[in-house]
Amino acid sequence: MPRPSQGDVFFDFEGDPLWTAPSGEMEGLEAEAAAAEGIAGAGLFNAGQDCTSATRVLAGPTCTQMLGDLGAEVIKIERPGAGDDTRGFAPPFWPGTEESAYFLGANRNKKSVALDIAKPEGQAVCHRLLEHCDVLVENFKVGALAKYGLAWEQLSPKHPRLIYCSITGFGQTGPYSKRGGVDQIAQGMGGLMSITGEPGRGPMRVGIPIDDLTAGNLLALGVMMKLYDRERTGRGGYVHTSLLEAQVFMLDFQASRYLMDGEVAGQAGNDHPVNIPMGVFPTADKPINIAASSPKLWEAFCRAAGREDWMEVPEWKTAAGRSKDRARVNAAVSEVTRTKPSEWWIAALEEAGIPCGPVNNIAEVFADPQVQHLEMAMPIRHRRRGDTRVVASPLNVEGLETGVYRDVPDLGEHGAVVERQGDDQHRHGWR
């Protein structure tokens, strides 16, 4: 795959394809949503590549931030006066300001341009930018950009090398394609809430916007692959995914259980759905996770727990037998683990070669020595907030640095800069 270099640009249109407004409000909201998010130039791409992105809130910004962390120059196009909705999300706001920590989390390494594409002059600027653009990322509702002349079918004849990328709630076609959707809606429709939580307690959402994050990262992968393909063919193309597709994809083996055997999985709480014992167990101070389901690990756990007699229980000699007798196995394990503190158990189980670990809260996560070693809390210097930290990129690519090389932008901060760049690129035949 060609490595992006400085000068690669992504055009990121920030719309809101994932939310349905009351019928009388839709026109105005779509016009506001037309304030787009980002032209990104990815450091993993060939020199001269540009990207335009129109995305808002989280799924689209996650895609362009992933590319920005890898070296892309991302220009975020936002609606004048208000910007990305997440600029106003609370809590938390930074003390003494109206700056949202939520916005900070997904918008580093980007520039910001305030642009109203509902107006002809805004559309003209977009078309001018697209003359030098390689990738456009948008998350408007299906068909919403056509009224501004910015739909895929309108742009591709004029820009045959353009890679046009979309995230929607439910896909570009089909009976739900026109619907709005957000992460939690996709979690519910895609089955995740039915297998999350404790049995008998009702559906449970995952504690993060997992579909937004997954769809954004999957789209970033699609961008990379299509850029690679364009190196071979010389042609751009359409790349798209949706929150629902991302969620169904993530059902993984739970989907296989149904597709292959017709088994409808239910909630298993903190237990692994099929492997026993594997889950959360109490100790004298705090819960820990233990994974000891294989024959070898089960025997090792019995010895570490001082309960070799468990290996002789007829129902527990096989994984299938332990799974069938899940309640009794878990009760017996819990009775033993709660006699000693978590650190004792983690040390003993690690020595026995049994995967285990604490159940940490967020503060404990970032105090963990391994997390600190991996430098997952990345320091940045904010112009008003001063020194703070953000979550680092999880990617480690030999020969490529990831990090914060550009602060989170103020709304419209880089409009004049982008305009000058566009003039220079036009005069010098950038592409």
C-alpha positions in Angstrom: 0.0 0.0 0.0 1.4 3.4 -0.9 2.3 5.5 2.2 0.5 8.9 2.5 2.7 11.9 2.5 2.3 15.5 3.4 0.2 17.1 0.7 -2.4 14.3 0.5 -5.8 15.9 1.3 -9.2 14.4 2.3 -12.3 16.4 1.9 -14.6 15.5 4.8 -18.3 16.7 4.6 -19.9 16.7 8.0 -23.6 16.1 7.7 -26.0 14.1 9.8 -27.4 11.2 7.8 -28.0 9.3 11.0 -30.8 11.4 12.5 -34.4 12.1 11.4 -35.8 15.5 12.3 -39.6 16.3 12.5 -40.9 16.7 9.0 -41.3 20.5 9.1 -37.7 21.0 10.3 -35.8 18.8 7.9 -35.0 21.3 5.2 -33.4 23.8 7.6 -31.5 21.1 9.5 -30.1 19.6 6.3 -29.0 23.0 5.3 -27.2 23.4 8.6 -25.8 19.9 8.4 -24.4 20.9 5.0 -21.6 22.6 6.8 -19.0 20.0 6.0 -16.2 18.4 7.8 -12.8 18.1 6.4 -10.4 17.9 3.6 -7.9 15.4 4.7 -4.4 14.8 3.3 -3.2 11.5 4.5 0.4 10.9 5.3 -0.1 7.3 4.1 -0.9 8.3 0.6 0.9 9.5 -2.5 1.8 13.1 -2.8 -0.9 15.0 -4.5 -3.8 13.1 -3.1 -6.6 15.1 -1.6 -9.7 14.1 0.4 -12.9 16.0 1.1 -15.1 14.9 4.1 -18.6 16.0 5.2 -19.1 14.2 8.5 -20.4 15.1 12.0 -20.6 13.8 15.5 -18.6 10.5 15.6 -18.7 7.9 12.8 -17.3 10.2 10.1 -14.9 12.1 12.3 -13.5 8.8 13.6 -12.7 7.8 10.0 -10.9 11.1 9.2 -9.2 11.3 12.6 -7.8 7.8 12.0 -6.4 9.0 8.6 -5.2 12.3 10.2 -3.3 10.3 12.9 -1.5 8.5 10.1 -0.3 11.8 8.6 -3.3 13.0 6.5 -4.0 16.7 6.4 -7.7 16.8 7.2 -9.7 20.0 6.6 -13.0 19.8 8.5 -15.9 21.7 6.9 -18.4 22.8 9.5 -21.6 24.8 9.4 -21.1 28.5 10.1 -21.9 29.8 13.5 -22.4 26.4 15.2 -20.0 23.9 13.7 -20.0 20.2 14.5 -22.8 19.3 17.0 -20.2 17.8 19.3 -18.7 21.2 19.9 -21.7 21.7 22.2 -21.9 18.2 23.7 -21.8 18.2 27.5 -20.7 17.1 29.9 -17.9 17.7 30.2 -16.9 21.2 29.1 -13.4 22.3 29.8 -13.5 24.3 33.0 -14.2 28.0 32.4 -15.0 27.4 28.7 -17.7 26.1 26.4 -15.3 23.7 24.7 -16.5 20.1 24.7 -14.2 17.2 25.6 -16.3 15.1 23.3 -15.3 17.2 20.3 -11.7 17.1 21.4 -11.7 13.3 21.3 -12.4 12.9 17.6 -11.1 16.1 15.9 -7.4 16.4 16.4 -5.1 16.7 13.4 -7.7 18.6 11.4 -8.2 22.0 10.0 -11.6 23.7 10.1 -13.4 25.7 7.4 -16.9 27.2 8.0 -19.0 26.7 4.9 -22.7 26.7 4.1 -23.2 24.4 1.1 -26.9 25.2 1.0 -25.9 28.5 -0.6 -24.6 28.7 -4.2 -21.3 30.3 -3.2 -20.7 27.5 -0.7 -21.3 24.9 -3.3 -18.9 26.8 -5.7 -16.2 26.6 -3.1 -16.8 22.8 -2.6 -16.6 22.2 -6.4 -13.4 24.2 -6.5 -11.9 22.2 -3.7 -12.9 18.9 -5.4 -10.8 19.9 -8.4 -7.9 19.0 -6.2 -9.5 16.4 -4.1 -8.9 12.6 -4.0 -11.2 11.4 -1.3 -14.6 12.8 -0.1 -16.1 11.4 3.1 -19.7 12.2 4.0 -22.4 11.0 6.4 -25.5 12.7 5.2 -28.8 10.9 4.8 -29.1 9.0 1.5 -29.8 11.5 -1.3 -29.4 14.6 0.8 -26.3 15.9 -1.0 -27.9 15.6 -4.5 -29.7 18.9 -4.0 -26.3 20.6 -3.7 -24.8 18.9 -6.7 -22.5 16.9 -4.4 -23.8 13.3 -4.8 -21.6 10.5 -6.0 -23.4 10.2 -9.4 -23.1 14.0 -9.9 -19.4 14.2 -9.1 -17.9 11.1 -10.5 -18.2 12.1 -14.2 -16.4 15.4 -13.5 -13.8 13.8 -11.1 -13.1 10.2 -12.3 -10.2 9.8 -9.8 -12.4 10.8 -6.9 -12.9 8.3 -4.1 -16.3 9.1 -2.6 -17.0 7.6 0.8 -20.2 7.5 2.8 -21.5 6.3 6.2 -25.2 6.0 6.7 -27.4 4.5 9.3 -28.7 1.5 7.3 -27.1 1.4 3.9 -27.4 3.2 0.5 -30.3 1.0 -0.7 -33.1 -1.1 0.7 -36.3 -0.5 2.7 -34.5 1.4 5.6 -32.1 3.4 3.5 -33.9 6.7 3.9 -34.2 6.4 7.6 -32.1 8.2 10.1 -30.2 6.3 12.7 -27.8 6.6 15.6 -25.4 4.2 17.3 -27.9 2.9 19.9 -30.6 2.3 17.2 -28.0 0.2 15.3 -27.0 -1.6 18.5 -30.7 -2.6 19.0 -31.5 -3.5 15.4 -28.2 -5.3 14.9 -28.8 -7.7 17.8 -26.1 -6.5 20.1 -28.4 -5.3 22.9 -30.1 -8.7 22.9 -26.8 -10.5 23.8 -25.5 -7.8 26.2 -26.3 -7.7 29.9 -27.6 -10.2 32.4 -30.3 -12.8 31.6 -33.7 -11.7 32.6 -32.7 -8.0 33.0 -33.8 -6.8 29.5 -31.6 -5.5 26.7 -28.5 -3.5 27.4 -26.5 -1.1 25.3 -22.7 -1.3 25.2 -21.1 1.5 27.2 -19.5 3.2 24.2 -20.8 4.1 20.7 -19.3 1.0 19.3 -21.1 1.1 15.9 -20.0 4.7 15.3 -16.4 3.8 16.1 -16.4 0.6 14.1 -18.1 2.0 11.0 -15.6 4.9 11.0 -12.6 2.7 11.2 -14.0 0.3 8.6 -14.5 3.2 6.3 -10.9 4.3 6.9 -9.8 0.9 5.8 -12.0 1.1 2.7 -10.4 4.5 1.9 -6.9 2.9 2.1 -7.9 0.0 0.0 -9.5 2.1 -2.7 -6.5 4.4 -2.9 -4.4 1.3 -3.4 -6.7 0.1 -6.1 -6.5 3.5 -7.8 -2.8 3.2 -8.0 -3.4 0.2 -10.2 -6.5 1.3 -12.2 -6.2 5.1 -12.3 -9.9 5.3 -11.4 -11.7 6.4 -8.2 -14.9 4.8 -7.0 -17.6 4.7 -4.3 -16.9 3.3 -0.8 -19.6 3.1 1.7 -20.7 1.3 4.9 -23.4 1.8 7.5 -23.9 1.5 11.3 -26.1 -1.5 10.7 -23.6 -3.3 8.5 -20.8 -2.6 11.0 -23.0 -4.0 13.8 -24.1 -7.2 12.0 -20.4 -7.8 11.0 -19.4 -7.6 14.6 -21.9 -10.3 15.7 -19.1 -12.7 14.7 -19.5 -16.2 16.1 -22.9 -15.3 17.6 -24.1 -14.8 14.0 -22.4 -18.1 13.0 -24.3 -19.9 15.8 -27.5 -18.8 14.1 -26.6 -19.0 10.5 -25.0 -22.5 10.8 -27.1 -24.1 13.5 -30.2 -21.9 14.0 -29.2 -21.1 17.6 -30.4 -17.7 18.8 -28.0 -16.5 21.4 -29.2 -14.7 24.5 -27.7 -12.7 27.3 -24.9 -14.3 29.2 -24.0 -11.4 31.5 -20.3 -11.4 32.4 -19.9 -15.1 31.4 -18.5 -16.1 28.0 -21.5 -17.3 26.0 -20.0 -20.8 25.4 -16.7 -21.3 27.3 -16.8 -22.2 31.0 -15.4 -20.9 33.3 -14.6 -17.6 31.6 -16.0 -14.4 33.0 -16.0 -12.1 36.0 -15.5 -13.6 39.5 -15.4 -12.0 42.9 -12.3 -11.7 45.1 -11.9 -10.3 48.6 -11.6 -6.8 47.2 -12.6 -6.3 43.6 -13.8 -8.5 40.7 -11.4 -10.1 38.2 -11.7 -11.8 34.8 -10.6 -15.4 34.6 -10.4 -17.4 31.4 -9.8 -21.1 32.2 -12.2 -23.0 29.8 -9.8 -25.3 27.9 -9.0 -28.7 29.3 -5.4 -27.7 30.1 -6.4 -24.3 31.6 -9.2 -25.9 33.7 -6.8 -28.4 35.2 -4.3 -25.6 35.9 -6.9 -23.5 37.5 -8.1 -26.4 39.8 -4.5 -26.8 41.0 -3.9 -23.1 41.5 -7.2 -22.9 43.5 -6.3 -25.9 45.6 -9.3 -27.8 44.3 -7.8 -30.7 42.4 -11.0 -32.6 43.4 -12.9 -30.6 40.8 -11.0 -32.4 38.1 -12.8 -35.6 39.3 -16.3 -34.3 39.1 -17.9 -36.3 36.3 -19.9 -33.4 34.9 -16.9 -31.1 34.8 -14.4 -33.3 33.0 -15.4 -31.9 29.6 -16.0 -28.4 28.3 -19.5 -29.4 27.2 -20.2 -30.8 30.7 -19.0 -27.6 32.4 -21.0 -25.5 30.0 -24.2 -27.5 30.8 -23.5 -27.2 34.5 -22.5 -23.5 34.3 -24.3 -22.3 37.4 -22.8 -24.9 39.7 -19.3 -24.4 38.2 -19.5 -20.6 38.6 -20.8 -20.8 42.1 -18.0 -23.2 43.2 -15.3 -21.0 41.6 -16.7 -17.8 43.1 -16.8 -19.4 46.6 -13.0 -20.0 46.3 -11.9 -16.8 44.6 -13.6 -14.5 47.1 -11.3 -15.9 49.9 -8.3 -13.9 48.7 -7.7 -10.4 47.2 -7.4 -9.7 43.5 -3.7 -9.1 43.4 -3.1 -12.5 45.0 -5.2 -14.3 42.4 -3.8 -12.4 39.5 -0.2 -13.3 40.6 -1.1 -17.0 41.2 -3.1 -17.4 38.0 -0.4 -15.7 35.9 2.2 -18.0 37.4 0.0 -21.0 36.4 -0.4 -19.6 32.8 -4.1 -18.8 33.1 -5.3 -15.6 31.4 -6.7 -13.2 34.0 -6.9 -9.5 34.8 -8.6 -6.9 36.9 -11.9 -5.2 36.1 -10.8 -1.6 36.0 -12.7 1.7 36.0 -11.5 4.4 33.6 -9.1 6.0 36.1 -7.6 2.6 36.8 -7.2 2.0 33.1 -4.9 4.9 32.7 -3.0 4.2 35.9 -2.3 0.7 34.7 1.5 0.2 34.0 0.9 -1.6 30.7 -1.4 1.1 29.4 1.1 3.7 30.5 3.9 1.8 28.8 1.9 1.7 25.6 1.5 5.6 25.9 -2.3 5.4 25.3 -2.8 8.7 27.1 -1.2 11.1 24.6 -0.2 14.6 25.8 -1.3 17.6 23.7 -0.9 21.3 24.2 -4.2 23.1 23.7 -4.1 26.8 23.0 -6.6 27.6 25.8 -6.7 24.5 27.8 -3.0 24.2 28.2 -1.5 20.7 28.7 -4.1 17.9 28.5 -4.3 14.4 27.2 -6.2 12.4 24.5 -6.4 8.8 23.7 -3.6 7.8 21.3 -3.9 5.9 18.1 -3.8 2.1 18.6 -1.9 1.6 15.3 1.8 0.9 15.3 3.2 1.0 11.8 6.9 0.6 11.3 8.4 3.8 9.7 5.3 5.9 10.4 4.8 8.2 13.3 1.4 8.7 14.8 0.5 11.5 17.2 -0.9 14.9 17.6 0.7 17.3 15.2 -2.2 19.7 15.0 -4.4 21.0 17.8 -8.1 20.7 17.7 -9.3 23.6 15.5 -11.5 26.5 16.3 -14.5 26.8 14.1 -13.6 28.1 10.7 -10.0 28.7 11.8 -8.4 27.7 8.5 -10.7 29.1 5.9 -8.2 31.7 4.6 -5.4 29.2 4.6 -7.4 26.6 2.6 -8.5 29.4 0.2 -4.9 30.4 -0.5 -3.8 26.7 -0.9 -6.6 26.2 -3.4 -5.5 29.3 -5.4 -1.9 28.1 -5.4 -2.9 24.6 -6.4 -5.1 25.8 -9.1 -2.4 28.1 -10.5 0.2 25.4 -10.4 -1.9 22.6 -11.8 -1.8 20.6 -8.5 -3.3 17.6 -10.1 
